[in-house]
Amino acid sequence: MREILFDTETTGFDPMKGDRVIEIGCVEMVGKVLTGEHYHVYINPERDVPESAVKVHGLTTEFLSDKPVIAEVIDGFIDFVGSDSVLVAHNADFDMRFINWELENLGKPIIPQERFLDTLAIARNKFPGSPNSLDALCKRFGIENGHRTLHGALLDSEILADVYIELTGGRQAGFDLAVNAGPANSARQKKERAYRTFDVPENEKAAHEDFIKKLENPIWLT
């Protein structure tokens, strides 16, 4: 089964009040194994990004000013997610509302609700009364996320892939594409698992480096 782990970053909380999508990140999983295929884009929201939102994801109005608008990239997103893949997100209702608002605003068919799977709902069902943020679940499952200093759509999608596997039964032999990944060393592998890597186009690398230069004293460089 093909599943798409995805996340969005936005200018705020409500598309009906003028908030817009400014970043989309997706990673492909087939049979609970990441394939390395991904979709990632920054988007010019054609409006300002409030400082409160910048503190969450670091994406400023200036950084996004030369990025493509949603109409120029939405077809790429539609092509990547396809017509029947399951779309997995943490607090999926939030991302679904924004994605479907953008689609509807452009006169394109919205994505049916039944295609979305919410890992937050799964976590709340499994661990009622416990913290179930992405960071809290990483801590619970021993998933390394120390490189997550700000929210980022692609990074959060990669982390969510590990969380999702643990929420839906845990890793079995071969899920890491590692040799001898049996139950005896599964705990060690959770701690030592290498970060996922993807071939990133040069223009995306340049955009990321430009973004980093515009941040004021990013914590990971201190």
Buried (B, 14 or more C-beta within 10 A) or exposed (E): EBBBBBBBBBBBEEBEEEBBBBBBBBBBBEEBBBEEBBBBBBBBBEBEBEEEBBEEBBBBBEBBEEBBEBBEBBEBBBEBBEEEBBBBBBBBEBBBBBBBBBBEEEEBEEBEEEBBBBBBBBBEEBBEEEEBEBBBBBEBBBBBBEEBEBBBBBBBBBBBBBBBBBBEEEBEEEBBEBEEBEEEEBEEBBEEBEEBEBEEEEEBEEBBEEBEEEBEEBEEEE
